[in-house]
Amino acid sequence: MKKLLFSLLFCCSAGFCFGQQNLISYEDIKFLLHNNLAQADTFLTAKGYTTTQKNVKTKNRAYGLKLTDGSFVTLTMRADGKKQYIELETNDITQYTLINNSISQYINKEGSIGDVQTYYVKNLCNIYITVNDTKPYNPIKRDYVMQIVPDKNITAYE
């Protein structure tokens, strides 16, 4: 009986630990900024994202993830020379809090104007977060747009 209870507890805790496996974290953003688009394809496909747009000439990629409750996460990446620019759009509050909790100490109060919150992560990137109401209006959900611009010293490895 103890073995059964212990195994059930172990399986449930493993399920809870991997509950946010598909969401993009701060560490994932660091990885994506330092690696090229081919590695980003492999990485995001392994996380469960599907490629919705791929343009090899302009080096633009778009990835999408549909969550169970009707929420979505859309990640758009653009390579400009050796820099990766990322835009993350979501209406899932857990995705927003996952990133916001990681970068909350880096807020740039002088750069935050109106609806745009600005975060400066030293030697990595600037993150601009915009929060809007959903269309059609839903008081429970909001649209979050995060634009991630790499620092001048950050380049993607080939």
VOBAFI-47477 format. One record per residue (C-alpha): residue number from 1; residue in one letter; chain; x, y, z. Coordinates in steps of 0.2 Angstrom, whole numbers. Last residue first. Example, Ala and Ser with C-alpha at 12.3 -4.5 7.8 and 13.67 -1.06 7.14 Angstrom:
<nodes>
> num,residuo,cadena,c1,c2,c3
> 2,S,A,68,-5,36
> 1,A,A,62,-22,39
</nodes>
This chain:
<nodes>
> num,residuo,cadena,c1,c2,c3
> 158,E,A,130,150,-180
> 157,Y,A,130,159,-164
> 156,A,A,117,173,-162
> 155,T,A,124,190,-157
> 154,I,A,122,200,-140
> 153,N,A,133,215,-138
> 152,K,A,121,228,-144
> 151,D,A,108,221,-132
> 150,P,A,94,211,-139
> 149,V,A,76,218,-142
> 148,I,A,62,208,-135
> 147,Q,A,44,214,-139
> 146,M,A,31,207,-127
> 145,V,A,13,208,-132
> 144,Y,A,0,203,-119
> 143,D,A,-19,202,-123
> 142,R,A,-30,202,-108
> 141,K,A,-43,189,-102
> 140,I,A,-55,189,-87
> 139,P,A,-65,204,-92
> 138,N,A,-68,198,-110
> 137,Y,A,-70,211,-123
> 136,P,A,-72,205,-141
> 135,K,A,-57,209,-143
> 134,T,A,-46,207,-128
> 133,D,A,-41,222,-118
> 132,N,A,-23,227,-120
> 131,V,A,-6,225,-110
> 130,T,A,10,230,-118
> 129,I,A,27,224,-113
> 128,Y,A,44,230,-119
> 127,I,A,59,220,-115
> 126,N,A,76,226,-118
> 125,C,A,90,213,-119
> 124,L,A,105,204,-113
> 123,N,A,120,213,-105
> 122,K,A,109,221,-92
> 121,V,A,91,216,-93
> 120,Y,A,81,232,-96
> 119,Y,A,63,231,-93
> 118,T,A,50,243,-101
> 117,Q,A,31,243,-97
> 116,V,A,21,251,-111
> 115,D,A,3,257,-107
> 114,G,A,8,275,-104
> 113,I,A,27,277,-104
> 112,S,A,40,265,-95
> 111,G,A,57,271,-101
> 110,E,A,61,281,-85
> 109,K,A,54,267,-74
> 108,N,A,66,254,-81
> 107,I,A,60,238,-73
> 106,Y,A,74,225,-70
> 105,Q,A,67,218,-54
> 104,S,A,52,211,-62
> 103,I,A,61,201,-75
> 102,S,A,58,183,-69
> 101,N,A,41,187,-62
> 100,N,A,36,195,-79
> 99,I,A,41,180,-89
> 98,L,A,31,167,-80
> 97,T,A,17,180,-76
> 96,Y,A,14,183,-94
> 95,Q,A,14,164,-99
> 94,T,A,2,161,-84
> 93,I,A,-10,174,-89
> 92,D,A,-13,167,-106
> 91,N,A,-18,180,-119
> 90,T,A,-2,179,-129
> 89,E,A,10,188,-141
> 88,L,A,28,185,-140
> 87,E,A,39,196,-152
> 86,I,A,58,191,-154
> 85,Y,A,72,200,-162
> 84,Q,A,87,189,-166
> 83,K,A,104,198,-170
> 82,K,A,117,191,-182
> 81,G,A,111,201,-197
> 80,D,A,93,204,-193
> 79,A,A,85,188,-189
> 78,R,A,67,189,-185
> 77,M,A,57,179,-173
> 76,T,A,38,178,-170
> 75,L,A,31,169,-155
> 74,T,A,12,166,-154
> 73,V,A,5,159,-138
> 72,F,A,-14,155,-137
> 71,S,A,-28,153,-125
> 70,G,A,-43,143,-129
> 69,D,A,-43,133,-112
> 68,T,A,-32,119,-118
> 67,L,A,-18,129,-125
> 66,K,A,-14,133,-144
> 65,L,A,4,136,-148
> 64,G,A,10,145,-163
> 63,Y,A,27,149,-171
> 62,A,A,31,163,-183
> 61,R,A,48,164,-192
> 60,N,A,56,178,-202
> 59,K,A,73,177,-211
> 58,T,A,68,188,-225
> 57,K,A,73,175,-238
> 56,V,A,69,160,-228
> 55,N,A,51,164,-224
> 54,K,A,43,152,-212
> 53,Q,A,25,155,-205
> 52,T,A,14,145,-194
> 51,T,A,28,133,-187
> 50,T,A,20,123,-173
> 49,Y,A,25,124,-155
> 48,G,A,26,108,-144
> 47,K,A,42,112,-134
> 46,A,A,52,101,-146
> 45,T,A,46,111,-160
> 44,L,A,52,127,-151
> 43,F,A,69,120,-149
> 42,T,A,71,113,-166
> 41,D,A,65,128,-175
> 40,A,A,76,139,-163
> 39,Q,A,91,129,-168
> 38,A,A,88,133,-186
> 37,L,A,84,151,-182
> 36,N,A,101,155,-174
> 35,N,A,106,154,-156
> 34,H,A,110,167,-142
> 33,L,A,93,176,-142
> 32,L,A,84,160,-142
> 31,F,A,93,153,-127
> 30,K,A,91,169,-117
> 29,I,A,72,169,-121
> 28,D,A,71,150,-115
> 27,E,A,79,155,-99
> 26,Y,A,66,169,-96
> 25,S,A,52,156,-99
> 24,I,A,42,151,-114
> 23,L,A,27,140,-110
> 22,N,A,26,122,-116
> 21,Q,A,34,114,-100
> 20,Q,A,23,124,-89
> 19,G,A,14,109,-81
> 18,F,A,31,99,-80
> 17,C,A,32,100,-62
> 16,F,A,14,97,-59
> 15,G,A,15,80,-68
> 14,A,A,30,75,-59
> 13,S,A,22,78,-43
> 12,C,A,7,68,-48
> 11,C,A,18,53,-53
> 10,F,A,28,54,-37
> 9,L,A,12,54,-26
> 8,L,A,5,39,-35
> 7,S,A,21,30,-34
> 6,F,A,22,33,-15
> 5,L,A,4,28,-12
> 4,L,A,6,12,-22
> 3,K,A,23,8,-13
> 2,K,A,14,12,4
> 1,M,A,0,0,0
</nodes>
